[in-house]
Amino acid sequence: MTAVALDGLLGLAVLSAWLGCAGFLRLRTALDRMHCVAFVYATTGSALTAAAFVSDGPSDRALKMLLLTAVGLLTGAAMSHATGRALLLRGSAPEAEGPAHLVVASDVAVGDGTRG
């Protein structure tokens, strides 16, 4: 029974990686593609962590996998947010003007009334 569960979890990890790659190739913008990267990490990391717990039980190796997956999800979310914001501010994002509340220093001329 354990072998079937391990095969299923590892198969799920491989399937989710291929599904994320197909989505990555299908989507056009960098902001959309970041969702595929997050999907692959979340699903494969969770499936591999579950496989470690099925294989070993609550051992040191399985707990390390859980910790690495949790840290990776947290740092991955922060990096995705930072990358998306950088793309938006740079003008590579679909919303090329950036957020409405953001005024870039190069857009402000002296004495044009936009300050203050």
Backbone bond lengths (Angstrom), bond angles and torsions (degrees), N, CA, C in turn:
res aa  C-N    CA-C-N  psi(-1)  N-CA   C-N-CA  omega(-1)  CA-C   N-CA-C  phi
1 M - - - 1.454 - - 1.529 111.43 -
2 T 1.330 116.17 -37.50 1.459 120.16 179.34 1.525 111.17 -65.15
3 A 1.337 116.18 -38.36 1.463 119.78 -179.61 1.526 111.29 -64.76
4 V 1.329 116.74 -37.22 1.465 120.22 178.65 1.532 110.09 -67.14
5 A 1.342 116.94 -41.71 1.465 120.14 178.65 1.526 110.93 -64.80
6 L 1.338 116.88 -41.95 1.468 119.89 177.84 1.519 111.64 -63.06
7 D 1.326 115.98 -44.31 1.470 119.15 178.33 1.523 111.19 -62.20
8 G 1.310 117.06 -39.55 1.461 120.58 179.02 1.519 112.03 -65.98
9 L 1.327 117.18 -43.40 1.462 120.45 179.86 1.524 112.04 -67.67
10 L 1.314 116.59 -41.64 1.468 119.03 178.39 1.524 111.15 -69.13
11 G 1.330 116.71 -36.35 1.464 119.90 174.74 1.516 111.96 -64.28
12 L 1.346 116.09 -38.22 1.469 120.40 176.21 1.525 111.31 -63.66
13 A 1.320 117.01 -38.82 1.467 120.76 178.46 1.534 110.56 -64.15
14 V 1.314 116.79 -44.29 1.465 120.14 179.74 1.526 110.75 -67.17
15 L 1.323 116.54 -42.93 1.462 120.59 179.49 1.529 111.55 -62.35
16 S 1.328 116.83 -42.59 1.462 118.88 179.79 1.527 111.49 -67.96
17 A 1.330 117.74 -33.07 1.465 120.10 176.39 1.533 110.43 -65.72
18 W 1.323 117.12 -43.62 1.466 119.90 178.50 1.529 111.32 -67.16
19 L 1.325 116.69 -37.90 1.457 120.11 178.34 1.530 110.55 -64.74
20 G 1.320 116.84 -40.92 1.464 120.46 177.02 1.521 111.99 -65.11
21 C 1.326 117.28 -38.35 1.469 120.34 177.52 1.520 111.09 -65.70
22 A 1.332 116.97 -40.82 1.468 119.92 177.99 1.525 110.45 -64.29
23 G 1.323 117.05 -41.54 1.458 120.25 176.87 1.519 112.07 -65.22
24 F 1.318 116.36 -37.87 1.466 120.89 178.79 1.524 110.62 -61.81
25 L 1.316 117.14 -41.22 1.459 120.74 179.45 1.525 111.83 -71.90
26 R 1.323 117.32 -29.11 1.453 121.30 -176.75 1.525 113.05 -78.91
27 L 1.315 117.31 -35.50 1.462 120.49 -174.67 1.524 111.20 -78.94
28 R 1.327 115.79 151.60 1.462 120.02 -171.94 1.519 114.18 -93.18
29 T 1.309 117.69 -48.73 1.455 119.37 -170.83 1.524 111.65 -93.38
30 A 1.318 114.22 159.99 1.461 119.96 179.98 1.519 111.34 -65.68
31 L 1.312 117.47 -34.38 1.462 120.64 178.62 1.521 111.13 -65.29
32 D 1.320 117.45 -39.08 1.460 120.80 177.00 1.524 110.93 -69.18
33 R 1.302 116.93 -37.97 1.463 120.39 -178.52 1.521 112.81 -67.85
34 M 1.333 116.70 -26.44 1.464 119.39 177.39 1.523 111.16 -62.85
35 H 1.330 117.68 -30.28 1.460 120.17 177.99 1.530 110.65 -65.48
36 C 1.319 117.07 -36.33 1.460 119.91 178.42 1.518 111.16 -66.98
37 V 1.290 117.50 -39.63 1.468 120.82 178.49 1.523 110.11 -63.85
38 A 1.318 116.93 -43.11 1.464 120.84 178.81 1.529 110.52 -65.50
39 F 1.330 117.43 -39.17 1.464 121.33 178.24 1.523 111.08 -61.64
40 V 1.329 116.36 -45.75 1.465 120.08 -179.26 1.524 110.65 -62.48
41 Y 1.313 117.29 -45.61 1.460 118.76 -178.65 1.516 111.58 -65.28
42 A 1.318 117.18 -43.05 1.462 120.22 -177.05 1.526 111.55 -66.38
43 T 1.312 117.34 -45.42 1.466 118.95 -176.29 1.523 112.41 -75.67
44 T 1.323 117.55 -44.13 1.469 117.76 -179.47 1.521 111.14 -70.14
45 G 1.317 117.70 -39.06 1.460 119.68 177.84 1.516 111.96 -62.49
46 S 1.326 116.40 -42.31 1.459 120.07 179.24 1.528 111.64 -67.33
47 A 1.323 116.72 -41.74 1.462 119.91 179.87 1.534 111.37 -66.30
48 L 1.324 117.08 -40.75 1.468 119.43 179.24 1.529 111.49 -69.70
49 T 1.323 117.13 -35.25 1.461 120.02 175.92 1.526 110.66 -66.16
50 A 1.315 116.95 -42.64 1.462 120.11 176.95 1.529 110.75 -63.26
51 A 1.330 116.98 -38.44 1.465 120.24 177.50 1.522 111.21 -64.18
52 A 1.318 117.36 -36.45 1.470 120.18 177.76 1.523 110.42 -66.23
53 F 1.330 117.56 -39.23 1.462 120.03 178.19 1.523 111.72 -70.20
54 V 1.326 118.12 -35.97 1.466 120.85 177.11 1.523 110.04 -67.66
55 S 1.311 115.93 -39.77 1.468 120.39 -177.58 1.524 112.63 -72.09
56 D 1.331 117.95 -47.04 1.453 121.76 -171.57 1.520 114.63 -109.85
57 G 1.314 118.32 -15.36 1.456 119.81 -170.12 1.519 108.48 78.97
58 P 1.327 117.93 -164.57 1.471 119.60 -179.70 1.532 112.05 -78.33
59 S 1.310 115.92 67.44 1.468 121.36 -179.82 1.525 110.03 -93.29
60 D 1.323 115.22 177.48 1.469 119.88 177.81 1.523 111.32 -61.57
61 R 1.320 116.71 -41.44 1.464 120.35 -178.48 1.527 110.95 -64.63
62 A 1.320 117.53 -43.41 1.464 120.64 -179.94 1.526 111.06 -66.84
63 L 1.314 117.45 -39.47 1.462 119.96 177.94 1.527 111.79 -67.58
64 K 1.330 117.35 -34.56 1.465 120.16 174.95 1.525 110.69 -65.89
65 M 1.339 115.78 -39.55 1.474 119.08 176.59 1.529 110.90 -62.08
66 L 1.324 116.40 -41.07 1.458 120.62 178.64 1.529 110.78 -63.59
67 L 1.307 116.24 -43.58 1.469 120.28 178.95 1.529 111.27 -64.77
68 L 1.323 117.23 -43.83 1.470 120.24 178.79 1.518 111.87 -63.83
69 T 1.319 116.93 -39.87 1.459 120.01 178.89 1.531 110.65 -66.10
70 A 1.320 117.03 -42.91 1.467 120.41 179.51 1.532 111.23 -64.34
71 V 1.324 116.58 -45.16 1.472 120.04 179.14 1.529 110.09 -65.27
72 G 1.324 116.68 -40.41 1.464 120.01 178.46 1.514 112.79 -63.92
73 L 1.327 117.30 -38.37 1.459 119.92 177.52 1.525 111.43 -66.36
74 L 1.319 116.66 -41.19 1.464 119.53 179.45 1.523 112.40 -67.98
75 T 1.320 117.08 -47.02 1.463 119.29 -179.85 1.525 111.20 -71.43
76 G 1.325 116.84 -32.04 1.464 119.48 176.80 1.515 111.92 -65.21
77 A 1.322 116.15 -39.04 1.460 119.68 177.81 1.526 110.37 -65.45
78 A 1.308 116.80 -41.72 1.468 119.68 178.95 1.523 111.05 -65.82
79 M 1.315 117.46 -41.53 1.469 120.37 179.43 1.524 111.72 -68.25
80 S 1.326 117.67 -37.51 1.465 120.05 176.71 1.519 110.69 -63.68
81 H 1.318 116.51 -41.61 1.460 120.06 178.56 1.533 110.63 -63.91
82 A 1.314 116.63 -45.20 1.470 120.38 -179.33 1.526 111.19 -65.09
83 T 1.328 116.75 -41.25 1.467 120.34 179.05 1.521 111.05 -66.29
84 G 1.317 116.84 -43.29 1.466 120.36 178.53 1.520 112.07 -63.28
85 R 1.313 116.21 -40.62 1.466 119.50 177.99 1.523 110.86 -66.38
86 A 1.334 117.10 -39.39 1.468 120.01 178.34 1.525 110.45 -64.77
87 L 1.324 117.50 -40.75 1.462 120.09 177.29 1.523 111.09 -63.87
88 L 1.314 116.20 -39.99 1.456 120.08 -179.61 1.527 111.03 -66.33
89 L 1.316 117.08 -42.96 1.468 120.30 -179.91 1.521 112.12 -70.81
90 R 1.314 116.29 -32.03 1.465 120.21 -179.10 1.517 111.64 -72.57
91 G 1.313 116.53 -28.16 1.458 119.78 -179.75 1.503 113.43 102.49
92 S 1.332 118.81 7.76 1.454 121.63 178.58 1.516 111.77 -85.67
93 A 1.308 116.72 -10.80 1.458 121.11 -177.55 1.520 109.66 -81.45
94 P 1.330 117.81 164.15 1.466 120.28 178.36 1.519 112.81 -57.33
95 E 1.333 117.69 -34.32 1.452 121.08 177.15 1.527 107.54 -89.17
96 A 1.325 117.40 79.35 1.463 121.91 -169.67 1.523 112.84 -65.40
97 E 1.337 117.99 -23.21 1.448 119.40 -178.99 1.517 112.42 -78.64
98 G 1.315 117.93 -14.69 1.455 120.97 -178.32 1.511 110.64 84.46
99 P 1.304 117.42 -178.53 1.460 120.68 179.87 1.523 111.54 -63.82
100 A 1.314 115.83 151.31 1.463 120.15 -176.21 1.520 112.09 -66.02
101 H 1.311 118.28 -29.43 1.457 120.40 -176.83 1.521 113.09 -85.34
102 L 1.305 117.67 -3.68 1.461 121.08 -174.93 1.524 109.82 -94.21
103 V 1.306 116.61 127.09 1.457 122.12 174.99 1.514 106.98 -117.23
104 V 1.318 115.56 118.89 1.452 120.93 179.97 1.523 108.15 -83.04
105 A 1.331 117.08 144.09 1.462 121.51 -175.74 1.531 111.89 -58.66
106 S 1.328 118.73 -33.18 1.451 120.41 -178.46 1.538 111.87 -72.92
107 D 1.355 117.17 -16.78 1.455 120.86 179.44 1.531 112.80 -84.02
108 V 1.324 116.50 -11.03 1.465 120.50 -175.26 1.518 108.84 -101.22
109 A 1.318 116.30 120.34 1.460 121.01 175.55 1.511 108.30 -98.18
110 V 1.291 115.55 151.94 1.464 120.01 -179.31 1.522 108.52 -68.40
111 G 1.325 115.73 127.41 1.444 121.11 175.27 1.530 115.29 81.24
112 D 1.315 119.13 12.16 1.447 118.63 -179.10 1.532 113.22 -92.10
113 G 1.330 116.92 1.35 1.453 120.54 173.96 1.518 114.80 85.53
114 T 1.322 118.90 5.71 1.463 119.77 -179.10 1.511 111.75 -84.30
115 R 1.308 118.02 -15.17 1.458 119.56 177.54 1.518 110.25 -91.93
116 G 1.325 112.65 154.21 1.410 116.92 167.17 1.429 118.58 96.69
